[in-house]
Amino acid sequence: MKKQLAVLGIAAIVALSGCGNSGNDGNNGNGTTNMNTPGGTNNTNGTNTNNTQNNNAQSGNAGDHAGMNHSGSGEMAKVLKQAANPTYKVGSKVIINADHMPGMKDAEATVAGAFDTTAYTVSYTPTTGGDPVSDHKWVIHEELKDAASTPYEPGAEVVIDADHMEGMMGAKATIDSAEQTTVYMLNYTPVGGGELVKNHMWVTEDEISTKSN
């Protein structure tokens, strides 16, 4: 009888041991071990699924101004009529009040050029595709293909001959507004840091102010 009880006891231990091994120790059966961590779910290849999703979302949220040509060549200045008596002369230190691009508003700038022309806001669809751009500031008269000798009125259809933004050159556009004014070309360092932006085109007179001493 004692031998029978001993055999039954050993069998029970073996059975219990087998049950313990059949449980899920984190192995999902396909050779991948899943581990829950505060940052997300990790597997044995070291990939954190939550972090991967977050990184993908961040990479897809590039700034809206990613296609902006921040600095200009200054070539356009060679064919423009320089302002005879601009409010802000070349070399003047000014503060930018416009926010055409991130880091622009409140930046300290140096006037690199001042020109008398007609400045337009325009709406267009980029030649590279994508969403239409509305009320883009600014395109000047000399940056329109085969520009007429007189300024255009709002509603006029034109073709842009400037590359301020990716997909802008050659795009068909509609004039939203027009004003005879002085436009300024500026050099500035973005608020918060970054590389010096040279020959930024364009800001109008009411978009800059005198730098306080």
Contacts in CASP RR format, 6 or more apart in sequence:
PFRMAT RR
TARGET T0000
AUTHOR 0000-0000-0000
METHOD contacts of the structure
MODEL  1
MKKQLAVLGIAAIVALSGCGNSGNDGNNGNGTTNMNTPGGTNNTNGTNTN
NTQNNNAQSGNAGDHAGMNHSGSGEMAKVLKQAANPTYKVGSKVIINADH
MPGMKDAEATVAGAFDTTAYTVSYTPTTGGDPVSDHKWVIHEELKDAAST
PYEPGAEVVIDADHMEGMMGAKATIDSAEQTTVYMLNYTPVGGGELVKNH
MWVTEDEISTKSN
26 33 0 8 1.000
26 34 0 8 1.000
26 35 0 8 1.000
27 33 0 8 1.000
28 34 0 8 1.000
31 44 0 8 1.000
32 43 0 8 1.000
32 44 0 8 1.000
32 45 0 8 1.000
33 43 0 8 1.000
33 44 0 8 1.000
34 41 0 8 1.000
34 42 0 8 1.000
34 43 0 8 1.000
35 41 0 8 1.000
35 42 0 8 1.000
35 43 0 8 1.000
36 42 0 8 1.000
37 48 0 8 1.000
39 48 0 8 1.000
39 50 0 8 1.000
39 51 0 8 1.000
40 48 0 8 1.000
40 49 0 8 1.000
40 50 0 8 1.000
40 51 0 8 1.000
41 48 0 8 1.000
41 49 0 8 1.000
41 50 0 8 1.000
42 48 0 8 1.000
42 49 0 8 1.000
43 49 0 8 1.000
63 102 0 8 1.000
65 101 0 8 1.000
65 102 0 8 1.000
67 165 0 8 1.000
67 166 0 8 1.000
68 101 0 8 1.000
68 164 0 8 1.000
68 165 0 8 1.000
68 166 0 8 1.000
69 163 0 8 1.000
69 164 0 8 1.000
69 165 0 8 1.000
69 166 0 8 1.000
70 101 0 8 1.000
70 197 0 8 1.000
70 200 0 8 1.000
71 197 0 8 1.000
71 198 0 8 1.000
71 199 0 8 1.000
71 200 0 8 1.000
72 198 0 8 1.000
72 199 0 8 1.000
72 200 0 8 1.000
72 201 0 8 1.000
73 199 0 8 1.000
74 185 0 8 1.000
74 199 0 8 1.000
74 201 0 8 1.000
76 142 0 8 1.000
76 143 0 8 1.000
76 162 0 8 1.000
76 201 0 8 1.000
77 112 0 8 1.000
77 113 0 8 1.000
77 115 0 8 1.000
77 185 0 8 1.000
77 199 0 8 1.000
79 142 0 8 1.000
80 115 0 8 1.000
80 117 0 8 1.000
80 140 0 8 1.000
80 142 0 8 1.000
81 115 0 8 1.000
81 116 0 8 1.000
81 117 0 8 1.000
82 113 0 8 1.000
82 114 0 8 1.000
82 115 0 8 1.000
82 116 0 8 1.000
83 114 0 8 1.000
83 115 0 8 1.000
83 116 0 8 1.000
83 182 0 8 1.000
84 116 0 8 1.000
86 111 0 8 1.000
86 114 0 8 1.000
86 182 0 8 1.000
86 184 0 8 1.000
86 205 0 8 1.000
87 182 0 8 1.000
87 205 0 8 1.000
88 94 0 8 1.000
88 111 0 8 1.000
88 114 0 8 1.000
88 184 0 8 1.000
88 205 0 8 1.000
88 208 0 8 1.000
88 210 0 8 1.000
89 111 0 8 1.000
89 114 0 8 1.000
90 111 0 8 1.000
90 112 0 8 1.000
90 113 0 8 1.000
90 114 0 8 1.000
91 110 0 8 1.000
91 111 0 8 1.000
91 112 0 8 1.000
92 110 0 8 1.000
92 111 0 8 1.000
92 210 0 8 1.000
93 108 0 8 1.000
93 109 0 8 1.000
93 110 0 8 1.000
93 211 0 8 1.000
94 108 0 8 1.000
94 109 0 8 1.000
94 110 0 8 1.000
94 111 0 8 1.000
94 186 0 8 1.000
94 208 0 8 1.000
94 209 0 8 1.000
94 210 0 8 1.000
94 211 0 8 1.000
95 106 0 8 1.000
95 107 0 8 1.000
95 108 0 8 1.000
95 109 0 8 1.000
95 208 0 8 1.000
95 209 0 8 1.000
95 210 0 8 1.000
95 211 0 8 1.000
95 212 0 8 1.000
96 104 0 8 1.000
96 105 0 8 1.000
96 106 0 8 1.000
96 107 0 8 1.000
96 108 0 8 1.000
96 109 0 8 1.000
96 186 0 8 1.000
96 188 0 8 1.000
96 203 0 8 1.000
96 207 0 8 1.000
96 208 0 8 1.000
97 105 0 8 1.000
97 106 0 8 1.000
97 206 0 8 1.000
97 207 0 8 1.000
97 208 0 8 1.000
97 209 0 8 1.000
98 104 0 8 1.000
98 105 0 8 1.000
98 137 0 8 1.000
98 203 0 8 1.000
98 207 0 8 1.000
98 208 0 8 1.000
99 105 0 8 1.000
100 137 0 8 1.000
100 203 0 8 1.000
101 190 0 8 1.000
102 190 0 8 1.000
103 190 0 8 1.000
103 191 0 8 1.000
103 192 0 8 1.000
104 188 0 8 1.000
104 190 0 8 1.000
104 191 0 8 1.000
105 191 0 8 1.000
106 191 0 8 1.000
107 188 0 8 1.000
107 189 0 8 1.000
107 190 0 8 1.000
107 191 0 8 1.000
108 188 0 8 1.000
108 189 0 8 1.000
108 211 0 8 1.000
109 186 0 8 1.000
109 187 0 8 1.000
109 188 0 8 1.000
109 200 0 8 1.000
109 208 0 8 1.000
110 186 0 8 1.000
110 187 0 8 1.000
110 188 0 8 1.000
111 184 0 8 1.000
111 185 0 8 1.000
111 186 0 8 1.000
112 184 0 8 1.000
112 185 0 8 1.000
112 186 0 8 1.000
112 187 0 8 1.000
112 198 0 8 1.000
112 199 0 8 1.000
113 184 0 8 1.000
113 185 0 8 1.000
114 182 0 8 1.000
114 183 0 8 1.000
114 184 0 8 1.000
114 185 0 8 1.000
115 140 0 8 1.000
115 182 0 8 1.000
115 183 0 8 1.000
115 184 0 8 1.000
115 185 0 8 1.000
116 180 0 8 1.000
116 181 0 8 1.000
116 182 0 8 1.000
117 140 0 8 1.000
117 141 0 8 1.000
117 142 0 8 1.000
117 180 0 8 1.000
117 181 0 8 1.000
117 183 0 8 1.000
118 140 0 8 1.000
118 141 0 8 1.000
118 151 0 8 1.000
118 152 0 8 1.000
118 178 0 8 1.000
118 179 0 8 1.000
118 180 0 8 1.000
118 181 0 8 1.000
119 137 0 8 1.000
119 138 0 8 1.000
119 139 0 8 1.000
119 140 0 8 1.000
119 141 0 8 1.000
119 178 0 8 1.000
119 179 0 8 1.000
119 181 0 8 1.000
119 183 0 8 1.000
119 202 0 8 1.000
119 204 0 8 1.000
120 138 0 8 1.000
120 139 0 8 1.000
120 140 0 8 1.000
120 141 0 8 1.000
120 144 0 8 1.000
120 152 0 8 1.000
120 175 0 8 1.000
120 176 0 8 1.000
120 177 0 8 1.000
120 178 0 8 1.000
121 135 0 8 1.000
121 136 0 8 1.000
121 137 0 8 1.000
121 138 0 8 1.000
121 139 0 8 1.000
121 175 0 8 1.000
121 176 0 8 1.000
121 177 0 8 1.000
122 135 0 8 1.000
122 136 0 8 1.000
122 139 0 8 1.000
122 158 0 8 1.000
122 160 0 8 1.000
122 173 0 8 1.000
122 174 0 8 1.000
122 175 0 8 1.000
122 176 0 8 1.000
123 132 0 8 1.000
123 133 0 8 1.000
123 134 0 8 1.000
123 135 0 8 1.000
123 136 0 8 1.000
123 173 0 8 1.000
123 174 0 8 1.000
123 176 0 8 1.000
124 132 0 8 1.000
124 133 0 8 1.000
124 136 0 8 1.000
124 160 0 8 1.000
124 168 0 8 1.000
124 171 0 8 1.000
124 172 0 8 1.000
124 173 0 8 1.000
124 174 0 8 1.000
125 131 0 8 1.000
125 132 0 8 1.000
125 133 0 8 1.000
125 171 0 8 1.000
125 172 0 8 1.000
126 133 0 8 1.000
126 165 0 8 1.000
126 166 0 8 1.000
126 167 0 8 1.000
126 168 0 8 1.000
126 171 0 8 1.000
127 167 0 8 1.000
127 168 0 8 1.000
127 169 0 8 1.000
127 170 0 8 1.000
127 171 0 8 1.000
128 166 0 8 1.000
128 167 0 8 1.000
129 167 0 8 1.000
133 165 0 8 1.000
134 176 0 8 1.000
135 176 0 8 1.000
135 177 0 8 1.000
136 164 0 8 1.000
136 165 0 8 1.000
136 168 0 8 1.000
137 202 0 8 1.000
138 183 0 8 1.000
138 201 0 8 1.000
138 202 0 8 1.000
138 203 0 8 1.000
138 204 0 8 1.000
139 160 0 8 1.000
139 162 0 8 1.000
139 164 0 8 1.000
139 173 0 8 1.000
140 183 0 8 1.000
140 201 0 8 1.000
140 202 0 8 1.000
141 147 0 8 1.000
141 151 0 8 1.000
141 152 0 8 1.000
143 160 0 8 1.000
143 161 0 8 1.000
143 162 0 8 1.000
144 152 0 8 1.000
144 158 0 8 1.000
144 159 0 8 1.000
144 160 0 8 1.000
144 161 0 8 1.000
145 158 0 8 1.000
145 159 0 8 1.000
145 160 0 8 1.000
145 161 0 8 1.000
145 170 0 8 1.000
146 159 0 8 1.000
147 158 0 8 1.000
151 178 0 8 1.000
151 180 0 8 1.000
152 158 0 8 1.000
152 175 0 8 1.000
152 178 0 8 1.000
153 175 0 8 1.000
153 178 0 8 1.000
154 175 0 8 1.000
154 176 0 8 1.000
154 177 0 8 1.000
154 178 0 8 1.000
155 174 0 8 1.000
155 175 0 8 1.000
155 176 0 8 1.000
156 174 0 8 1.000
156 175 0 8 1.000
157 172 0 8 1.000
157 173 0 8 1.000
157 174 0 8 1.000
157 175 0 8 1.000
158 172 0 8 1.000
158 173 0 8 1.000
158 174 0 8 1.000
158 175 0 8 1.000
159 170 0 8 1.000
159 171 0 8 1.000
159 172 0 8 1.000
159 173 0 8 1.000
160 168 0 8 1.000
160 169 0 8 1.000
160 170 0 8 1.000
160 171 0 8 1.000
160 172 0 8 1.000
160 173 0 8 1.000
161 169 0 8 1.000
161 170 0 8 1.000
162 168 0 8 1.000
162 169 0 8 1.000
163 169 0 8 1.000
164 201 0 8 1.000
179 204 0 8 1.000
181 204 0 8 1.000
181 205 0 8 1.000
182 204 0 8 1.000
182 205 0 8 1.000
183 201 0 8 1.000
183 202 0 8 1.000
183 203 0 8 1.000
183 204 0 8 1.000
184 202 0 8 1.000
184 203 0 8 1.000
184 204 0 8 1.000
184 205 0 8 1.000
184 208 0 8 1.000
185 199 0 8 1.000
185 200 0 8 1.000
185 201 0 8 1.000
185 202 0 8 1.000
186 197 0 8 1.000
186 199 0 8 1.000
186 200 0 8 1.000
186 203 0 8 1.000
186 208 0 8 1.000
187 196 0 8 1.000
187 197 0 8 1.000
187 198 0 8 1.000
187 199 0 8 1.000
187 200 0 8 1.000
188 196 0 8 1.000
188 197 0 8 1.000
188 200 0 8 1.000
189 195 0 8 1.000
189 196 0 8 1.000
189 197 0 8 1.000
190 197 0 8 1.000
END
